[in-house]
Amino acid sequence: MTTKRKRAGSADGAESGHSGHPVTMRDVAEAAGVSVATVSNVVNDKKSARIGADARQRVHDAVSDLGYRPNALAKTLSSGSSKFIGLVADAIATTPFAGQIIHGAQDEAWKHGFVLLVANTEGDPAAEEAAIAMMLEHKVRGVLYSTWFHRAVVPPEALRETDFVLVDCFEANSVAPAVVPDEVQGGYTATKLLLDAGHRRIAFINTTSSSPAQTGRLEGYHRALVEAGIEFDPALVLEAHPDQEGGYAVTAQLLQLNVAGVFCHNDRVAMGLYDGLREHGLTIPRDIAIAGFDNQEVIAAHLRPPLSTVALPHYELGAAGVRVLLGIDSAPTAGPLLVACPPVPRASI
Amino acid sequence: MTTKRKRAGSADGAESGHSGHPVTMRDVAEAAGVSVATVSNVVNDKKSARIGADARQRVHDAVSDLGYRPNALAKTLSSGSSKFIGLVADAIATTPFAGQIIHGAQDEAWKHGFVLLVANTEGDPAAEEAAIAMMLEHKVRGVLYSTWFHRAVVPPEALRETDFVLVDCFEANSVAPAVVPDEVQGGYTATKLLLDAGHRRIAFINTTSSSPAQTGRLEGYHRALVEAGIEFDPALVLEAHPDQEGGYAVTAQLLQLNVAGVFCHNDRVAMGLYDGLREHGLTIPRDIAIAGFDNQEVIAAHLRPPLSTVALPHYELGAAGVRVLLGIDSAPTAGPLLVACPPVPRASI
């Protein structure tokens, strides 16, 4: 911590290093007793260049001794291939979901020597256009276009100037590669949590907003019941605005159904329902068992009792998006690549 | 949407565009009837080059007609100045706080023609080292080193190879520029919300973990009471683990204090306290008024009743960090730049 440093903002601050000036290729050449051209060839992995193993070793030693940092941008230009992957996210600031997509995409990108150029748009078309233009100008290898909740999108035209993968979203009637959560399997899994606890009469509080989650989770709920030999009863499917207020508002209606368990469209609905049930003097899970969906940070693990739920695999969506972009995984030719939603059992069932 | 495009991962996919091949500088030169060198000079704003206004205009027209995208990396190298600002974040995936810092930093960076290189470390030192090395290799203008909660840090040595600003954290006994929330003003503001509602006997549930928030918010609470002519009573200061479980656990102890209002260290503590008070049959705010801190997404606005709180200014921390890095704002020579925490009145007081 003793190193003296310039204040940020100083004109030559970006040049400031331990030695006062940055280590140059010439410094490396002198230390290694070779030409600058040789250093450049070694540092940039110019296969064509004929360089003795001994000289090559001396360059590598000098690079590490002096702490020389090659210029990744120059490398990109000389090799002609960018090491950037763009990631457009629409809600970094409002949910941890986008952050988990970034985390997964970054871990996978780094494995393959790529760096993420992340742009947050908060859904603003102008910011989106600027973000994609910026990425194209940086000659990204491709772009992950991601949304914080699973939905159909019309990808911006500019995306088609490069490779792209839709993450947590998809384009209707299109071959555009996409990676999305498996809503049907997720709904099936949430319902199974309740069935496996011995409950037979199970309600489903679905969302009022039409989405792949609305249809997919319902189908999974239906499938799990039928598989358990329970007849599907549409009267047990309620609808609520997909947040705490919606879950609270539907409480009275739910209680008339006399169910042993309820699968909530998401954890926020479950949180609101907790409040409603408490006001009716009911205890979870003794009086009614509850399963959520999302495994939302800050909420799911901290409700009283902690919520049994199903996790949205945002980390894996980001990682899979990168693998599809780089051609390591391939998206199915028809429809998006589905990523499983794992169960997270806690104490509400 | 009719444009045919290659699947992501195709070898030459990164080259794919509307016309099947990317628009080159040569295409622009032909369309404009000038040399490639002239196009390069115009596109890269080479002031030195003497180019007629007419030719310059023809180049600009051709660029927009053909949709040519200049290579930002080449531009960076030729101008010698990078347009990157690095942002290291330690918890993108676990709270929306980091996302709000990114949002603010990006908006401010874009204003000044800079692009963010974001790296998520989840607090892993190896990931942190790799992230900073990556940024240095991209010749970033500087780095914002950010943490998701306000704390003292020892910045990684590698940061000192460039300009950096600490965001939501600081280095003890150091001149390293830092931007942090004003905990004292925030604690003062939260307490004022309760005082202004006419409450006089007010408890403070502080955190058990020592931090600038622990000391700062207590000082603000103390200051607000004294200013209101109320004697500070240490017996009214409780401690709880800073989450829902901690707030719930302290309920009985709080009720013995017989207070009209309580300022909770954060919104999560308030959320747990809500549960505890309900179990005792108490109604908020009728029986006891509650103020939180953080204005945490997904929680604060959605509790029953919605929580009156004070916002952590993460967006503004990110934006201010960029301004300090670029020398637009200057951090005080002694101690970090303090960013105010605004009140967010709702229905719990």
Interface residues (C-beta under 8 A of the other chain):
Chain A: M1 T3 R5 K6 R7 A8 G9 S10 G13 A14 S16 G17 H18 P22 R69 P70 N71 A72 L73 A74 T76 L77 S81 S82 A91 I92 A93 T94 T95 P96 A98 G99 Q100 I102 H103 Q106 W110 V115 L116 L117 V118 A119 N120 E122 A130 A133 M134 L136 E137 H138 K139 V140 R141 G142 V154 E157 R160 E161 T162 D163 F164 V165 E171 S174 V175 A176 P177 D243 Q244 E245 Y248 R268 M271 G272 D275 R278 Q296 E297 V298 I299 H302 L303 R304 Y315 V324 L325 L326 G327 I328 S330 A331
Chain B: M1 T3 R5 K6 R7 A8 G9 S10 G13 A14 S16 G17 H18 P22 G67 R69 P70 N71 A72 L73 A74 T76 L77 S81 S82 A91 I92 A93 T94 T95 P96 A98 G99 Q100 I102 H103 Q106 W110 V115 L116 L117 V118 A119 N120 E122 A130 A133 M134 L136 E137 H138 K139 V140 R141 G142 V154 E157 R160 E161 T162 D163 F164 V165 E171 S174 V175 A176 P177 D243 Q244 E245 Y248 R268 M271 G272 D275 R278 Q296 E297 V298 I299 H302 L303 R304 Y315 V324 L325 L326 G327 I328 S330 A331
